[in-house]
């Protein structure tokens, strides 16, 4: 088996989907968490990274940058990408949709003007998030009535991705109150034994 290292900061952020994939697959890896306050970033790492940023996945000493590229690679390696080429494309579609949601959340968190931040959050909660969750609820329902997974009949990185969105939204059920199929899927994935163990034991850090 290859030697895997995942390098990021001591938070979930853009590396957590990779961590979820590793743990769901039961594949060991070195979870390297760099501490700004100790000079570990940029330190020696920034010059090594292909694009001068984190996260990076290191496989037998070779680096792969960009979080979605790394997560997609791991999902394919560990049979979590989808069983058919169509299922794989659908899983990719969902991951890109989750990225759209996360992008809006990052806009809010990075906004320095408090009045503008409040305005962005209000619009996100009232319009943007319910609209995106509505799309996802309907698409989930198309696959076996919504009582299984986003694609196919088994867990893929798309299922892990919605759990990551759940965490990014604060780790509460409230945003999903009007979307019972999504809430059910999140519960199923979070209760997957290996995923549940990771959620229970992972470092308690900000998203």
N, C-alpha and C positions, 0 to 999 in steps of 0.2 A: 504494500500500500504506500502511496506517496506520503511525503511529510508535508503537512499543511500548517501554515501560519496565517492568521488573520490579524492585520495591524490597523488599529484605529485608536481613538481616544477612549477614555474611561467613561463611556456613555453608550447608549444604544444607537441612536441616529441612523446613519446610512450603512452601518455594519450589522445591525441586528438581524436582518433577513438572512444573511449568510450564517450567522450563529444559529438561528432557528433551523436552517437546513441541515447544518452539521449535526445538531442534536436530534432532530427528527430521524435522520439517517443512522444515528448511532456511530458516527465516524469521529475519531479523536482528532483534535487540532490544538495548536497553541494559540491561545487568545491573548495577543499582545496589546496591552492598553497603555498608551503613552500619556504621560502626565506633563502638561505644560509647565506646571509650577516647579518641576524638577529639571526643566530644560531638555526633556526627552523629545519634544517637538518644538522647533524643527530638528534640532540636534543633528544626528547623522542620517536620519530617515528621509528628510525632504529631498535631499540631493539624489537619493536612490530611487524615489518614486517616479514612475514614468511621466506623470503630469504634475509632480510636485505637490500632490495632495493625497489625503486619505479618504476612504480605506484602500488598502491593497491586500490582495490575496497572494501569498507566496507558496508556490507548489514546487517542492524539490529545488528551492533556490531561485526559481523563475517567478517574476512578478506579473500580476494581472491587476490593472487598475480599473476604475469605474465600478461602482457598487452593483449595478444591475448586470454588467457583464460577468462579474465574479459570481453573483448569485445564480445566474443562468448556467454558467459552467458547472457549478456544484450540483444544481438540480439535475442536469443531464448526467453527470457522473454517478449520482446516487439514485437514479431512477425516480426522480420527483418532478420531472419536467412534463410528464404526460406520455401516454403509451403510444399514441399515434402522432403523425406530423400535424394533423388537424388539432388534436388536443394540445399539443405543444404550442401551436400558434395561438390558440384560445387562452392558454395560461399566460403567454406573453402579453396578450391583450389586457388581461386583468391586471397584471403587474404594472403595465403602463398607466392604467386607470388609477391604481393606487398611488402612483408617482404624481399624478395630477393633483390628487387630494393633498399629498404631503407637500407639494410645491406651494399650495395655498397656505398651509400651516406654517411653513418656513417664512413666507412673506410676512405673516402676522408676527411671528416671534422675532424677526430681524428688524421690524419697524421701530424706530427710536422715538418718534413722535407719539406720545401716549394717546392723544385725541384721535390721531389717524389709526393707531393700533386698535382702539376700541371700535372705530367705524368698520375696519376690516373684519374684526372678529364678529361683529353683529351681522354683517352681510354673509359671512361664512356660515354662521350657525343658522341663520334664517333662510338662506337660499342655496348657497353653493353646496354645503354638505348634504342636506336632504335631497337635492337633485341628483348628486352623484350616488348616494346610497340607494335612491329609487332605481336608477339604472342597474345597479348591481343586484338588487333584490329581484328585479324582473329577469335578468339574465340567469341568476341562480335557479329560479323557478323553472326555466326551460330545460334544465338538466335533472331528470328524474324527479320532477316536482319540487325541487329545492331541498329535498331531505338528505342529500348526499354531499356532493362537492361541486365546485365550479365547473370542473371538466372531468369526464370519465367517471369511474366508480371507486376511485381511491384518492388518497391525499397527494396533492402536488404542491409545488412552491406557491401556487396561487392561493391555496388555503392558508399556508403559512403567512402569505403577504397580507391577507385581511386581518390576521391576528396582529401583525405589525402595525397596521393602521389603527386597530383598536387601542394598542398601547400608545400610539402617537396622539390619539384623541383623549388620552388621560386614563385609559384602562378602566373605564366604567361602562355600564350597559346603557346609560341614558341616551347617547346619540342614536342607538339602534332600537329604541322603544317602539317605533312605528315600522320596523323592518324585521319581523319575526324570523324569516328564513335566514337572513344574515346573522341574527343573534344566535340562532341554533347552530349554524355552521361554526361560528367563532367558539361556541361552547364545546362542540365536538372536537375541534382542533386543539383547543387549550387543554382538553382532557385526554388527548393522546398521551400515553404513559411517558414517552421520552420528552415530549414537549412540556408536559406538566412538570416533570422533574427539573427541566431547565428553568422554567418560570419560577419555580419554588426556590431554586438555589442560586440563580444568577445574581451578580452584584446589584445592589439597589442604587441605581444611578439615575440622573435625569435622562429623559429620552434624548 
